[in-house]
Amino acid sequence: MSTWILGKVLNIRHWTNQLFSITINAKIDTFIAGQFSKIGIKINNKIIQRAYSHLNAPNNPNLEFYITKVTSGTLTNLLHTLQIGDTIMISKQSYGQFILDKIPNHSNYLWMIATGTGISPYLSILESFDKRLYLFLKIILIHATRYSKNLNYLPKMTELQKAYNGKLLIQTILSREYSFNSMYGYIPTLIENNTLEKKIGLYLNNNSYVMLCGNPQMITDTKKILKKKYNMKNHSHKNTGNIIQERYW
Ligand SMILES: Cc1cc2nc3c(=O)[nH]c(=O)nc-3n(C[C@H](O)[C@H](O)[C@H](O)COP(=O)(O)OP(=O)(O)OC[C@H]3O[C@@H](n4cnc5c(N)ncnc54)[C@H](O)[C@@H]3O)c2cc1C
């Protein structure tokens, strides 16, 4: 059972009709980069609650969440109408195992693969500048969206790329639009036909570690290809593997 506290909306930014970010001020417990909080709104004495990944680093008191308004969605349609100064409910604790602690530190390459708002936990992890990140030879951050107008955190990705001084490689992928600056296609297909690795200039191998976040179909399909090509499987406390995942629905 979550302990709920009240948070105040400090900012809400509508990037497109469906994508928005909210910044909340709330005295939650310290979280680990990669974790999520629950956000809720009380209606008729019942809390409607869903999970949202932290986007900001743990040392930043402004809690930022990047959210897709799901057309038929219950909570996101309510969150979408929030205004600066409104109050919402947020879990005091944060949760989840999509964190650096789960990744064996002998991995050479860390692949962070996201669709849509699934970019959030990676931004939080990278913004934490955790010293374990510097143990990887390279970190590859991949953000796939339908259209270039959905790449709202590309400036932040570019800023991080500079800050990591050659350690961090970034790549965007669009699935519904061609653009000079992005690859085109579906992540699992681009891995299957080697296009993604060729473009990055690095190949996945048994010393790579892959994080997958966002669309559950992308996660299922990518895992199938990673198993077929490289015999990669999930990493858990019982079995050593190369993949961890955060399915958003
Ligand atoms: C660990 C975790 C972290 C998450 N972090 C984020 C986050 O940072 N940002 C974010 O936007 N969402 C995130 N989600 C998804 C979020 O918890 C909700 O499921 C989502 O916002 C929809 O809520 P809703 O009440 O509007 O829709 P609901 O009424 O709960 O759902 C309607 C249906 O929409 C589908 N659906 C849910 N999300 C999506 C989506 N993004 N695109 C298409 N279909 C969808 C589901 O199949 C669901 O049956 C996360 C989920 C998990 C499990």
The ligand as a Tripos MOL2 file, in Angstrom:
@<TRIPOS>MOLECULE
LIG
   53    58     1     0     0
SMALL
NO_CHARGES

@<TRIPOS>ATOM
      1 C1          6.5790    1.1470  -14.3570 C.3       1 LIG1
      2 C2          5.7500    2.0280  -15.2710 C.ar      1 LIG1
      3 C3          6.1800    3.3120  -15.5630 C.ar      1 LIG1
      4 C4          5.4220    4.1160  -16.4220 C.ar      1 LIG1
      5 N1          5.8710    5.3580  -16.7240 N.ar      1 LIG1
      6 C5          5.2010    6.1180  -17.6240 C.ar      1 LIG1
      7 C6          5.6920    7.4020  -18.0010 C.ar      1 LIG1
      8 O1          6.7360    7.8600  -17.5470 O.2       1 LIG1
      9 N2          4.9590    8.1200  -18.9200 N.ar      1 LIG1
     10 C7          3.7940    7.6360  -19.4420 C.ar      1 LIG1
     11 O2          3.1710    8.3180  -20.2800 O.2       1 LIG1
     12 N3          3.2930    6.4330  -19.0790 N.ar      1 LIG1
     13 C8          3.9540    5.6750  -18.1690 C.ar      1 LIG1
     14 N4          3.4340    4.4700  -17.7820 N.ar      1 LIG1
     15 C9          2.0730    4.1150  -18.2050 C.3       1 LIG1
     16 C10         1.0620    4.6940  -17.1800 C.3       1 LIG1
     17 O3          1.2270    4.0320  -15.9390 O.3       1 LIG1
     18 C11        -0.4070    4.5210  -17.6140 C.3       1 LIG1
     19 O4         -0.6390    3.1960  -17.9700 O.3       1 LIG1
     20 C12        -0.7660    5.4090  -18.7890 C.3       1 LIG1
     21 O5         -0.4640    6.7700  -18.4990 O.3       1 LIG1
     22 C13        -2.2440    5.2960  -19.1610 C.3       1 LIG1
     23 O6         -3.0290    5.6660  -18.0700 O.3       1 LIG1
     24 P1         -4.5920    6.0090  -18.2680 P.3       1 LIG1
     25 O7         -5.2540    5.9220  -16.9200 O.co2     1 LIG1
     26 O8         -4.7530    7.2720  -19.0200 O.co2     1 LIG1
     27 O9         -5.0850    4.8540  -19.2060 O.3       1 LIG1
     28 P2         -5.9080    3.5430  -18.7860 P.3       1 LIG1
     29 O10        -7.3210    3.9290  -18.6200 O.co2     1 LIG1
     30 O11        -5.2230    2.8910  -17.6350 O.co2     1 LIG1
     31 O12        -5.5990    2.6320  -20.0110 O.3       1 LIG1
     32 C14        -6.1710    2.5880  -21.2370 C.3       1 LIG1
     33 C15        -5.4160    1.5770  -22.1300 C.3       1 LIG1
     34 O13        -4.3980    2.3000  -22.8390 O.3       1 LIG1
     35 C16        -3.2460    1.4820  -23.0460 C.3       1 LIG1
     36 N5         -2.0760    2.3280  -22.8020 N.ar      1 LIG1
     37 C17        -1.5080    2.6900  -21.6330 C.ar      1 LIG1
     38 N6         -0.4580    3.5300  -21.8360 N.ar      1 LIG1
     39 C18        -0.3810    3.6940  -23.1740 C.ar      1 LIG1
     40 C19         0.4820    4.4470  -24.0200 C.ar      1 LIG1
     41 N7          1.4910    5.2080  -23.5250 N.pl3     1 LIG1
     42 N8          0.2700    4.4000  -25.3390 N.ar      1 LIG1
     43 C20        -0.7070    3.6460  -25.8660 C.ar      1 LIG1
     44 N9         -1.5570    2.9070  -25.1260 N.ar      1 LIG1
     45 C21        -1.3990    2.9320  -23.7940 C.ar      1 LIG1
     46 C22        -3.3490    0.3040  -22.1160 C.3       1 LIG1
     47 O14        -3.4110   -0.8570  -22.9340 O.3       1 LIG1
     48 C23        -4.6590    0.4860  -21.3850 C.3       1 LIG1
     49 O15        -5.3930   -0.6940  -21.4150 O.3       1 LIG1
     50 C24         4.1950    3.6350  -16.9530 C.ar      1 LIG1
     51 C25         3.7620    2.3470  -16.6230 C.ar      1 LIG1
     52 C26         4.5310    1.5470  -15.8160 C.ar      1 LIG1
     53 C27         4.0380    0.1530  -15.4960 C.3       1 LIG1
@<TRIPOS>BOND
     1     1     2 1
     2     2     3 ar
     3     2    52 ar
     4     3     4 ar
     5     4     5 ar
     6     4    50 ar
     7     5     6 ar
     8     6     7 ar
     9     6    13 1
    10     7     8 2
    11     7     9 ar
    12     9    10 ar
    13    10    11 2
    14    10    12 ar
    15    12    13 ar
    16    13    14 ar
    17    14    15 1
    18    14    50 ar
    19    15    16 1
    20    16    17 1
    21    16    18 1
    22    18    19 1
    23    18    20 1
    24    20    21 1
    25    20    22 1
    26    22    23 1
    27    23    24 1
    28    24    25 2
    29    24    26 1
    30    24    27 1
    31    27    28 1
    32    28    29 2
    33    28    30 1
    34    28    31 1
    35    31    32 1
    36    32    33 1
    37    33    34 1
    38    33    48 1
    39    34    35 1
    40    35    36 1
    41    35    46 1
    42    36    37 ar
    43    36    45 ar
    44    37    38 ar
    45    38    39 ar
    46    39    40 ar
    47    39    45 ar
    48    40    41 1
    49    40    42 ar
    50    42    43 ar
    51    43    44 ar
    52    44    45 ar
    53    46    47 1
    54    46    48 1
    55    48    49 1
    56    50    51 ar
    57    51    52 ar
    58    52    53 1
@<TRIPOS>SUBSTRUCTURE
     1 LIG1         1 GROUP 0 **** ****
